[in-house]
Each structure stands twice: as structure tokens, then as C-alpha cells.
Amino acid sequence: MSTATRALPDLGRIRTRFLAGGCAALAICLAGALFGHGPFLESYLVAFLFWLGIALGCLSILMLYHLTGGRWGAVIRRILESGIHTLRWMAVLFLPLLLGVHQLYPWAKAGASNDSILEHQRKYLNMPFFAARSIVYFAVWNVLAYFLERWSAEQDRSGSPWVSRRFQLLSGPGLVAYGITMTFASIDWVMSLDAHWYSTIYGMMFLAGQALSAFAIAIPVLAFFVQRRTLDGIVSPNHFHDLGNLMLTFVMLWSYFSFSQFLIIWAGDLREEIPWYLRRTQHGWQWFAVALIVIHFLLPFVLLLSRQIKRNMVLLSWIAIAVIIMTFADLYWLVAPSFSASRVTIHWSILAAAAGIGGVWISIFAGELTKRAPIPLQDPNICPYPEPQ
């Protein structure tokens, strides 16, 4: 069967259920916020960063694929394109955070002028400039996504080699633009929660984590379709082996950036910087740190060294699912101690916010995934791996 006539499984019922569940969870979040029951804005921030990170990870990996080529990217290209399609909706879901700036960020609260450091930062950290920068971030990401989606449809129709060249011409500067905007976004949306603290490697941690989350989503989705015999004769264990290697690469890269930040700050022993880590290694938060070391780095690192595991799509998918769960835990560990450093608090609102945004995200993602053929029709990298001699 040709790729043009293959069809993905019907996801209509899944889409409906996720959308309904997501809207219900968001309604609960809204009711909780209106009546002041729980830290809903803080929970919403963590959930938003998590789902936005997956979409932006798809954007970065898609541009990396167009820039470098390779069989590994051709089989997950539709998944990545469906992921970037959600970016326009994530811009809408950012509005509650924009409206809640004065409740979330210390530099926007009343009395900030009494703090000399916050007063010094006011030229950058102020509401109009914050909102303008956020608009620019989403504009850049959505413009990149728009052209990647538009040219993908054009390539399906025409198969022109010039389309592949346009992908390359866009993806190089696009990766640079993504890196710059996401670095500033991580500073604005997360680092400024602790406006007395800073780290020059902070943005790189987010970039590596987002790329890792994209692979962690793409692998189980690809395995889901392979198990339903949608991609027979196209996807082989070699593809999963390559994807496993790439996920291992970004596990190591995220770990390297995270440990480098810790080592430099801890060795520097400056009173302006050390408290950030003290809040995250005391009062129960240290167990989050231990879990991140063991489950987010050590176990994936050890398991993904095995060739047999990487070629087994079921085992690889379970590792990817563990990684994506720990990506959420990592964001919670970064954000939550800024509001409650004295003890670990896991309010039910964090689950409601994650389910709410996640339900909407998955519904949009699944809907876009089923609109076109599961494999790009004219992608020059769609070819089987050579059989071993």
C-alpha cells in the first residue's frame, strides 16, 4: 500500500474525549481562581510551560531535521508538524498568565519599588515591555510554524526539490531565532519569579528539555501507529534505534546543562545565588532533585545504552513516557519553590491545569495528525534502511 493511500486510525473519539475533559478541567481551574481556592496561576504556569515546551520542541527538532536530513526525521515528521500546529492555540492559552502577571511576579507586585534590585530592573521587567516581548516570542514561533506547515503541504502536492531547499534556508536562521526567543522567554516567564537570582545557562536548560520532550512524545505516538499496522514496510527497528540514540543525546545534554549550572553556582558560593538551590534542596524538595537525577538522567542513560532496548519500540516508548513525566516534574521543581519554599506542596490544581491544557493540546494535535497521509508523500528521506549483508 502506498503512503498516499494509507490512513491513520480514527482518532475522532479520542479527540472528543480529550477536548471535553480538557475544557472541564480548565473550567474547574477558572472556578478555583475566581473563588481563590488554591494556587491556580502558579499551577497554570507549570502546565502551560510543559505543553508549550513539547510544541516548541517539535518546532526545533523539525527545523533540525530539515537542516540535516536523515531517515529518522522522515518517519516522525507528521508528528512534529502536528505538534507545531498547536502553537497558535498556546498563544491563546497564554492570556491567563498575561492577565495574572501582578499576582505571579514579584517585580509586578505593589511595593516592588521598595526593593532596590527590583527597582534597578524596572526598565526591563515592567508590564508593557513584558507583554510586548511575549507577543514577539509567539509571533516568531508561529511564523516559523506557518511556513513549515505551508511548504510541507506544497511538497506533498508538487514534490519540487526547491521546497526542500526552502526548508533548509528557513531552518538555519529559524533555529537561531528560536534559541534567542526561548532564552528570553525562560528569563521572563520563569527566572524572573526569583528576580534576585540569575543564571546565564538557564535558557539552554529549557532548549535541551524541550527537544528531549519532543522525542519523548514522538516515539510513543510512532509506536502507537506501528502497532496498528499503519506504517508497515516503512518504519523498522532501525528507525527506533536512531530515535533512541537522539533521545539519549538530549538526555545527556539536558543533564550537562543542569549540572553545569549547579556546579558553577555552588562553587561560586555567592549569597545572591546559593539561596535558589537551598530552597530546592530542603523541606522535601530534595526528593524532587534526587528523582530528577535518578529517573530523568541515570535510568534513561543506562537503559538507552542498550541496542536491544532502543530497537524494541515498546520498551523505548515506556522510557520515553518516564522521561516526559520527569520533564513535568523538572518544571514543577523549577517553578513551585518560588512560591512555597518552606514545604513541598502538590495541590490538586496542578493536576487540573495539566489535564486542562493537555486535553486541549492533545485534541488539536490528534486532529491535525489525521488530516494528511501519515508519512510525507514527497520527502526525499523516505526510503528503507538497507538490509544487512
N, C-alpha and C positions, 0 to 999 in steps of 0.2 A: 504494500500500500504506500503511495507517495505521501510526502509530508503535506501536500496541499489538500488531500482528502482525509487525513487523519483528524479525529475530533477528540477533544478532551472530555473527561467525564462531566456529566451535567452537574453543575455546582449551584444551580438556582436555589435549591432548598437550603443549602449551606449558607448562601449569601443572605437569604431572607432571615434565617435564624440569627446569624451574627449581627445583622443590621438591627433587628428588633431587640436583641439582647444588649447591644451597644447603646442604642437610644434609651432603653430603660435604665441602664447603669448611669448614663450621663444625666438623666432626669433625677436620679437619686442624688448624684453629686450636686446638681443645681439646688435641689431642695435642702440638702445639708448645708450648702454655702449660704443660702438665704436665711436659714434659721440658726446659723452659727454653731452647728454641731460637728466639730472636728476640723482638722487642718486640711480643708479641701483644696485650697490653692496650692499648698505645698505638695500634696499628693498628685494633683493635676500636673504640676510642673514635672515631676519624675516620670509620670506616664507619658506625657507629651514628648519629653526628650527621648524616651525609649522608642516610641513608634516613629518619631521623626528620624531618629538615628538609623533605623532599618531602611527607611526610604532614601536617606542620603547615602547610606552605604551602598544601596543598589545603584545610585547615580554614580558614585566614584568607581565601583567595580565595572559598571557598563562602559564608562569612558576609558578605563584601563584596558578593557578588552578591545575596544575599537582602536586603541593606540598600539597595542601589541599583537593582537590576533591570538589564535590558538583554538584547538578543538574544545577545550574546557569551557570557554565562554559561549560558544555557539549553542550548547545544549541548555544553558540557563539564561540565555538572552531574553526570552519571552518573560521569564520570571522577574528578571531585573527591570525590564521595561514596564511591567505591571506595577512593580514597586515604586518607580519614579512617577507613575501616573497619580499616585496618592498625594504628591507634594502640593498640588493646588488646593486640596482639601485640608491639608495640615496647616496651610496659611489661615484658613477659616477657623480651625480649631485653636489657633494661637490667640485669638481675640480675648478669651477669658483671662489669659495671663497678662495681656496688654492692659486690660481694664483693672487688673489687680496688682499692678506694679507697686502702688503705695502700701499695700499690705505685705508684699513679699520682700522687698529690698530695703535694707537699712538706709541707703542713700536717698531713697524717695520718701521716707517717713518724716513726720513732723519732728523737729528737734535735731535733724541731721546737721544743721548749721552750727550746732554747739560742738560738733566733733571736728577738730582741725584737719584731720586726714580726709574726712568726707567732704569738708568744705573745699579742700585743695583739689579734689577730684570732680567737683561740680561742673566744670567746663565740659567734661566728657560724660559723666554719669548724671544726666538730667533727663526728665521725661520726654521732651520734644526730640532730643538727639537720639535717645534710646529707641523711640518709636520709628524715627526715620531710618536708623540703621537696620532695624528689624525688617522694615519694608524692603530695603535694598537686598538683604540676605535672601528673602523669599523670592524677590524678583529675579535675582541671578540664578537661583536654583531652578525656578520654573521656566525661565528662558532656555536654559540648557536642556531641561527635560522636554520642553516643547519641540525643539529641533531634533533631538534624538528620536522622539516618537514619530515625528512627521517624516523624517528621512527613512526611518525603518519601514513605514508603510509604502513610501516611494520605492524603496529597494525591493519590497515584495512584488510590486507591480512591474517594475522595469528591469531589475537585475543589472542596472548600469554600474560599471566599475567606478564611475565618478562619485557615486554615492558613498562607497567605502572610503574614498579619498576625503570627502567632506567630513565623514565621521572622524577621521584622523586629524584634520585641520581644526575641528572644534574641540576634540577631546584633550589635546595638549594644553592649550590655554584654559580649557574648562576645568581641568584638574587643579591648575594653579588658582583659578578663581574660587573653586570650591574650597581649597585648603585655606585661603585667606579669609573668606567669609565665615567658614565654620570656626576658625580660630577666634575671630572677633565675636561670633555668636556665643561660643563657650565662655568667653570672658564676660559678656553682657548678661547672659541668662543664668550662669552658674557661679563663676568665680566672684562676681560682684555681690553674691549673697554674703560673702565674707570680705567686705571691701577693704579691710586692713591687711589682707593676705594676697599674695600673688605668686604665680609660677610661670616661667617662660616656656615650659614644655606642656602646659595644660591642654592647649588646643590639639597637640599631637596625640595625646591620650584619647581624645574624642575621635579624631580621624581614624586611628587604628581600631578603636572599639566599634565604630560604625561599619567599617569594611568587614570586620570579623562578624558582626551581626548579620550582614547581608549574606555571607556564605552560610552562616548558621541557619538562615531561613531558606535559602535556595536549595540546599542539599535535601532536607526532608520533603520539600514540595516536589523536587525532581523525582525522588524515590517514590512518592505517592503516585505519580503518573506512570512510572516504570512498572510498579506493581499492578497497575490496571491495564498493562499491555498497550498503552497508548504510544509508546516510543520504542516498540520492538524493532530491532535492526538498526537503531540509531544510537541509543545510549548503551554503553558497555561498562564493565567494571573498571576499564582504564579511565573513563571519564570521572568516576567517583574517586579513583586513586588520585587523579590530578586535583580534584576539588578538595580532597582531604589534605593534600600537600599544601595547597594555598591557605586552607583554614589553619593548619599548623603554623604557617608563616606568620599569619596575623595574630595568632595566639602569642607567639614569641615576640612580635613587635609591640603588641599592647603591654605585655609583661615588661619588656625592656623600658618603655617609656614610663610606666608606673613605678618600677623600681628605681629608675634614674632620678625621678622627682623626689622619691623618698630619701634616697642616699644623699643627694646634694643638700636637701633641706636639713636632714638630720645631722649631717657632718658640719654644716654651717652653724647650727645651734644658735640661730638668731631669735630673739624673743618675739619678733614680728611674725615669724614663720612657723616655729615649732608648735604653737597652740593649735594650729589647724590639724596637725596629726595627733596631738594629745586628745582632742575631742573625739577623734575617730579610733582611738586605741584604748578607751576606758569606758566604764559603765555599761559594758555589754557590747559596745560597738567593735571591740577587738575580735569578737567571734565572726563578725562580718568580714573583717580583714583576713582572718585565718581561712574562712570559707573561700574567699576570692583567691587566695594563694593556692589552696589545695584543689578546688573544683574548677576554677577559671583558668588556672595555669598548669599545675602539676599533673593532674589526671589527663587532661587533653594532650598535654605534651608527651607524656609517656605512651598513651594509647595510640596517638597518631604517628608514632614512630614505626608502628607495625604495618607492613604492607598488606597483610591479610585483612586487618580491620578496615583499612581505607578502601579496599576493594569490595567489602561487604556493605551494601547500601543500608541495611537495617541497623547494624552496629554503628556505622558512621552517622546515621540520622539521629540515633539516641545521644551520641556525643554532641552533635550539633544542637539538639534540644537542651541539653545540660548547659552548653555554652550560652545560649540565648537567655536562659533563666538567670544565669550568673551575670549576664550583661545588665539585666534589670536590677539585680542586687547591687552591682557596682554603682549604678546611677543613684540608687537609694542611699548607699553609703556615702556618696559624694555630697548629696543634697540634704538629707534629713538631719544630720548632726548640726547643721547651721541653724536649725530651729529648735532642736531638742537634744543638746549635747549631754545632759545630765543622766539620761537613761535611754535605752532602746525603746522606741515606740513604733509599733506596726498597727496603725489604725485601719479599720475596715475601709476607710475612704481610699486608701492606696489601691486596694483590690478593685473597688468600684470604678476608680478613674482609669486604671489599666484595662479593665474589661470594657468600659465605655468607649474609650478611644480605640482600643483594639478591635472591638466589634465593628465599628465603622470602617476602620482601616482594612480589615480582612474582607469585608463585604465589597469594598471598592476594588481591592486587589484581585479578588476572585472574579469579579465581573469583568475587569479588563483582561484577565488571563484567558477567558473563554471567548473573546471576541475574534481572535485570529488563530491561524494554524499554530500548533504547539512549538514548532521549530521554524525559524526564519526561512522563507522559501528560497531566497537567492543568496544566502550567506556563503561566501567563499570558503569558510572554515567548516562547513558541514560536509564531512567525509569520514568514513570509518577508519578506525585505527588499523594499521597493517597487522595481518595475522603473524604470530611468531613463527619463525622458520624452524 
